[in-house]
């Protein structure tokens, strides 16, 4: 299940830590967090799942709904337009815990 479908609130801390209050299987609210730097990288100005440390090079990191957005540098030193990746695509709620799928 996508994390946002069972989240009471969610936000980004320090540009790379997703924090949320999400329901467990019994309907109890649990605080959970996941470090997105462990699963998302920057590949020539594009967000890349299964990468690492996107926040080390990104500027203007924001969470817009469930979409993580930022300006990411390319290999040539320039920047692409603001890029985004929908966290609901790969972050889910497993019994009150945020996990990467």
N, C-alpha and C positions, 0 to 999 in steps of 0.2 A: 504494500500500500504506500502511495506517495506520502511523504511526511506531512505535507500541509493539510491533507484531508482530515487529519486527526490532531492538528495543532491548535492550541488556544492562542498562542502568540509565538512569534519567532523573529529573531533579529541577528545581525552580524556584529561580532565583537572583534576589535583589532584587525578588521579587514579580511579575516580568514576563518574565524571560529563561528560556526552556526550554532546558536543557542535557541532552544524551543521548550515550551511546555506542551507535552503530548500525552495522549491517553494510552494507558496500557490495556491489556485484554479484558480487564475487569472494569474499565472505565475510570480508573483513578488517574489523576494528573501527575506526571513525572517531569522533573527537570532533566534535560539532556543536552549534550553538546557534541559537536564533531568538528575536527580540524580539517577544513577543506584543502589546506596545503598538502595533505597526505594523499589526495586523490585527483587534484586538478593542477595542470601545468599550463605553461605558455609555450606554444609552438609557433614561432614566427608571427606573433601578433594575434593568434587565435587561442581561445580556451581549449584545453585538451584533457578529456577524461583519461584516467590512468597515468597522468603526469604528476608532477610534484611542484610545490613552491611557487604557484602562480603569483602570490602576493609579494614575493621578493622583487618582482619587476613591474608590477601593475601600478597604475596611478588612478586615483578617483574611484576606488572600489566602493560599490554600493549594492544593496539588496533592493530590488524593485519587484515587489510581490515575491514570487519564488525564483526570480531570475537574478543571478549574480552578474553584475556588469562592471566593466573597468576599461580603461585605455591600456592596451598591451603593446609593448615595443616589439618591433620586427628585428630581424637579424641585421638589417642595414642601418639600424638606429632610428628609423622613422616610427610612426605610430599609425595603426589602422584606426578607422572610426571606432567608436565605443562598441565593444563586443559584449555578448551576453550568453549565458548558459543556464538552462532551466534546471534547478537543483532537484525538482520533483522527478526528473528523468532517472536519477541514480541514487538519491538519498531517500530512505524510507524509514518508517516507524516499525520496529520489531519489539512489540510488547513494552512500549514506553521508552525505547532507546533509539536514537538516531543512528542509522547504519548506512554504509556505502554498499551498493549492489553492483 
